[in-house]
Every structure is written in C-alpha cells, then in structure tokens.
Amino acid sequence: KEAKPDVMRNGQLFVACQTDDDLPYVLKYSGEDSFMIGSDYGHADNASELLALQRLKEKGEIDPKVIDKILFANPARFYGMD
C-alpha cells in the first residue's frame, strides 16, 4: 500500500537526517516538521553535523527557524518533551 503524501506533514513520521543530505530540496517537498538530526551515538563525531547546520544557517540556504526546528523543536516533540 502506498503511503499518502501528507503522512510527514501530519506528524505521523519522523526522519533522522544528516547535513550532507540535500536538505533544502527535501524540505521543499516534505515540509519542516518531521526532520531531526540523528545522534548515531558511538558511530561518529556528530559535532560536525551541528557545525554543518550552523554553516547552512549562515549561508542562508535554510531558514534559521527551520534549522532550530530540526535541532530542537522536532526532537522535543518526537520524545514528548514539548
């Protein structure tokens, strides 16, 4: 069965992304409420992911409010901490 296109927009699905994904393109079609940075604890130094998001914020490729959602608001909602 094919998923409905609005599944992500309805908050029914969360996606862990990395900053080397084409986030501006993906966000354009999926919305900003379902993405968060995955920790992948123990596999890599994820500080580089946070620094990369900061660089994206500075370059203006992604709205700073959207980056804050990816880093803070969306994970808080996912874990029920909002």
C-alpha positions as CSV (number, residue, x, y, z in Angstrom):
1,K,0.0,0.0,0.0
2,E,1.3,3.4,-1.0
3,A,1.8,6.0,1.8
4,K,-0.2,9.1,1.5
5,P,1.9,12.2,0.7
6,D,0.7,14.1,3.7
7,V,1.9,11.4,6.2
8,M,5.0,13.5,7.1
9,R,3.1,16.8,7.3
10,N,0.6,15.2,9.7
11,G,3.3,14.4,12.2
12,Q,3.0,10.7,11.8
13,L,6.5,10.1,10.6
14,F,9.9,11.5,11.7
15,V,13.1,11.3,9.7
16,A,16.6,11.5,11.0
17,C,18.7,13.4,8.5
18,Q,22.3,14.3,8.0
19,T,23.6,17.6,6.9
20,D,25.1,16.1,3.7
21,D,21.6,15.2,2.6
22,D,20.1,17.8,0.1
23,L,18.0,19.4,2.9
24,P,16.9,22.5,1.0
25,Y,15.4,20.2,-1.7
26,V,13.9,17.7,0.6
27,L,12.4,20.3,2.9
28,K,10.8,22.0,-0.1
29,Y,8.7,18.9,-0.8
30,S,8.2,17.3,2.6
31,G,7.8,20.2,5.0
32,E,9.9,21.1,8.0
33,D,8.0,19.4,10.9
34,S,9.3,15.8,10.5
35,F,13.1,16.2,10.4
36,M,15.6,15.9,13.2
37,I,19.3,15.2,13.4
38,G,20.0,11.6,14.5
39,S,22.7,11.1,17.1
40,D,24.1,7.9,15.8
41,Y,25.8,7.7,19.2
42,G,29.1,5.9,19.1
43,H,29.5,5.9,15.4
44,A,30.8,9.3,14.6
45,D,31.6,12.7,15.9
46,N,28.2,14.4,15.5
47,A,29.6,17.8,16.5
48,S,30.4,18.1,12.8
49,E,26.7,17.7,12.0
50,L,25.8,20.6,14.3
51,L,28.6,22.8,12.8
52,A,27.4,22.0,9.3
53,L,23.9,23.1,10.2
54,Q,25.3,26.3,11.6
55,R,27.1,26.9,8.3
56,L,23.8,26.2,6.4
57,K,22.2,28.8,8.7
58,E,24.9,31.3,7.9
59,K,24.8,30.7,4.2
60,G,21.0,31.3,4.2
61,E,20.2,28.0,2.3
62,I,17.7,27.1,5.1
63,D,15.7,29.5,7.2
64,P,17.3,29.7,10.7
65,K,13.9,28.9,12.2
66,V,13.7,25.6,10.3
67,I,17.2,24.7,11.4
68,D,16.1,25.3,15.0
69,K,13.1,23.1,14.5
70,I,15.4,20.3,13.1
71,L,17.7,20.6,16.1
72,F,15.3,21.3,19.0
73,A,11.6,21.5,18.4
74,N,11.1,18.4,16.3
75,P,13.1,16.1,18.5
76,A,11.4,17.5,21.6
77,R,8.0,16.7,20.0
78,F,9.2,13.2,19.0
79,Y,10.3,12.4,22.5
80,G,7.2,14.1,24.1
81,M,9.2,16.8,25.7
82,D,7.5,19.8,24.1
